[in-house]
Amino acid sequence: EVQLVQSGAEVKKPGESLRISCKGSGYSFTSYWISWVRQMPGKGLEWMGRIDPSDSYTNYSPSFQGHVTISADKSISTAYLQWSSLKASDTAMYYCARPVRVATDAFDIWGQGTMVTVSS
Amino acid sequence: EIVLTQSPGTLSLSPGERATLSCRASQSVSSSYLAWYQQKPGQAPRLLIYGASSRATGIPDRFSGSGSGTDFTLTISRLEPEDFAVYYCQQYGSFFGQGTKLEIK
């Protein structure tokens, strides 16, 4: 079964760092880009960026460039989303997603989501 | 940056009725790069349509997508109780519309 499994919920304080993960299984991890999508409480979907796990090439949405870092370790089929200094406004559900085909952005495989809560 | 505007914001219909959801782009979008998703509370989004009109695996044929250029439509031919959810369009690259909530009338 093709699946993406994300790390568990996190509660952090403003200014703290965080890295969440997304592990792929059931397919060739290096064959498909992994994207990260944010959903703030009660709001819509926002694409943050993507990574090509084969060479770790990344693209970011202008809205998130410089605020987060996307990385991957192909040896363990895992992608990461990290913050160096969290803000309260980073409180959201974060999903990783894989496209239905190579080199597209229609996401048919989604992780279960990681809820990040940033509060003092 | 392409802006996708979905309408209506909320659509109130009854089971068995036909639903028509609209997605308008601020500039022309290749049909190959338009997708639709369904999201229910507490769940990850589910891909319904990609390439504007191709149904994803396992999606019932009551869901259909159409359109080109700047105007795209998701049609649900006969609503089932499980279809009431929020629907998003997406232009690859990878902007999402703000969503249409489909609620039971």
Interface residues (C-beta under 8 A of the other chain):
Chain A: S35 V37 G44 L45 E46 W47 R50 S61 P62 Y95 V100 T104 D105 A106 F107 D108 W110 G111 Q112 G113
Chain B: E1 Y33 A35 Y37 Q39 A44 P45 R46 L47 Y50 G51 A56 T57 Y88 Q90 Y92 G93 S94 F95 F96 G97 Q98 G99
